[in-house]
Amino acid sequence: MTLTLDQIVATASTPWWMEDALRDEAEGTALSPLSERIDADVAVVGGGYTGMWTAWLLKTHDPSLDVVLLEGDECGLGPSGRNGGFVHGYWGQLGQLVDLFGPEKGLTVARAADEAQQAILDFCRGSERDLWLNVAGITMMSATPEQDTIVRQSIAVARRLGVLDEVRGLSGAEAREFCDSPRFRSGVHYRHGATVQPARLARELRRRAVEVGVRMHEHSPVTEILDSGDRVEVSTARGRVRAERAVIATGAALTGERHIRSRVVNFSSHMILTEPVPELIEELGWTDGVGIFDARMFVHYLRTTPDGRIAIGSGSGHIGYGGRINPSLYADRQAVARARRGLEFLLPSLKGVGIERAWGGPIDVSGDGLPFIRPSRTGRVLRAGGFSGHGVNPSYLIGRILTSLVLGRRDSWGRLPLVRRTVPRFPPEPFRWVGGNAVRLSIARVEDGQQGDVSVNGLQRFVANLPARLGMKIGTR
């Protein structure tokens, strides 16, 4: 079935992943809203990956803890149920880790993410439900001469640090063995990478958290957090949790909090899903299901599904003004069109193939593209965010760090350099929104120009490089 662009955008209300995940879920699994005043040891706000991993880990590490989780909508309906399902750590950002933390600490973060990776794989393999886990690795492909430079830089950093077993360079011929597109010029293969069905993972995590005794309440948006006295009070419209500690892991909603909003900005990311095309996937030799992304700043990421579809996403959508989450972040016509163009550029044999679904939503982007944890003045409230579109693996990593911090354990997790660091600030509004959109459009224009799609002028190149001049890891690479 061939849909027009407007018809495709009209499908964006609920992600296809979540519809699939809920289709065979048993009835009677609804979690009631909070409707009373209760006490707990730990209150977790946010029912995405980070909040649920943290709650589940707290209970598995200390079953005596009373942990309450509050979610404003349904668990997993935010970015956790909308992403591409790419599960991989930080070998792809090793150069950035080294720039920020130095070689030794950068490698420490990458290896901690490997531990998180193994824990996620073990969790998926221990599930009675098929989470579509496929451990075929993740591959970054170069599709332009400029992207060749990114590939070479990644390999050079790995060679310098002696980790070429983790970051394997690919010639053009080797890259095309994974997926035989004429666009793929070279690449890097990350052997530990995997893909999952992201909404199925979120729903399984929800089920397992309830199973270990986390008290979970959906449709319970938090209206106020009071951090005074010897307890933290987390209020909703109909109830209140009073706890010794609180973890705030609300993703894009963090941009509305005064403690955080100068450090993060909301971008939208959108995905499209083709009709079943198993014969085209077979022709491409893309039969092992390896996850693929290109080396753009506004990356294209693509994967297959068990029923022979291709899903591709593009992280170049609208910016939310002043931390607001408005409808355009969920249904962005331009972002959907860009994902379609990306599909047809990267895989020319799919030109004209039918697109059946699209979906999207806001992601919390930090000034350096890495997640952070910020304690409140009292230390009783921990806020975590800034995953910047790379969160399936890092959400476990941050959840494990939060667990150690809440439990007061002086272990290697709590000492990771992600914990205490200075995150670059974004300019205040309205400069953030105006400047951010100018940068966003310029980056997209420059990268489209690198693909030969459009012409680019000097001003657009200057604006696209402006964030790098301000110390931010956003901009053309």
Protein Blocks (a to p, Z undefined) as FASTA:
>chain_A
ZZdfklmmmmmmpcfklmmmmmmgcehiaccddfbdcddfbdcedjbfklmmmmmmmmmm
mmmbccddddfbbghklmmlmmnoiacdflmmmmmmmmmnojklmmmmmmmmmmmmmmmm
mmmmmpcbdghiacebjadddfbfklmmmmmmmmmmmmmnopammmccddfklmmmmocc
fklnbdcddfkbccddfklmmmmmmmmmmmnopacdehiacfbdcdehjbdcdddfkbcc
ddfbdcddehjmmmmpmklmmmpccdddddddddddfklmmmnopanopacddfbfbdcd
ddddfkopacddddfbccdehhiacfklmocfklmmmmmmmmmmmmmmlgoiacfbdcdd
dddddfkopacddddfkopaccdehknopaklmmmmmmmmmmmmmnopacfklmpfklnc
cdddddddfklmmmmmmmmmmmmmmmmmmnopaccdfklmmmmmmmmmnopacdcZZ
